[in-house]
């Protein structure tokens, strides 16, 4: 079993350690999925990191963190859920506009 001082957080049994001796980074994770996401996101090489498990050995993927991922529905063309058409703002106004500065000659 690993020393308990390495795991100060009760709910985070996964510990990741990487980096140089002077600039060592230590991260804690609540489940293996979060650890794997972090490794993939930052493209960390498994040869240069050290992973410790509070219980001694890695377990199978935790079932408490697994969620069914639903596909996001496609947005409507105008992005609005209402059936009333949007009022489009005029970009080029040709009406009378007041100017605060003098015209160049």
C-alpha positions, 0 to 999 in steps of 0.5 A, a space after each residue: 500500500 502507498 503512503 497515505 501522505 501522498 494522497 491528502 484528498 480522500 475522494 481522489 485516489 489517483 495521483 499523477 506526477 510529472 515534470 523536472 525535479 525543480 518544476 514537478 507537477 502533481 495532480 489528483 483525480 477522482 477516477 481513471 477516466 479523468 486521469 486519461 482525459 488529462 493525459 490525452 488533453 496535454 499529450 503526456 508521454 507515459 514514459 515520463 510520468 508517474 501514476 500512483 494509486 492509493 489502493 496499490 494497483 489500478 482498478 477497472 474503469 470506475 462505474 461512478 464516473 461513466 455517463 451515457 453521452 447523448 448526441 447534441 441535437 442539430 441547431 435550427 437554421 437561425 439558432 432560435 427555438 421560437 417560431 417567430 422569424 427574427 428581425 434582422 438589423 440593418 447594417 448600412 443605414 442610409 438615413 440621416 445620421 448626425 456627425 460629431 466631427 467636421 468633414 474633411 475638405 
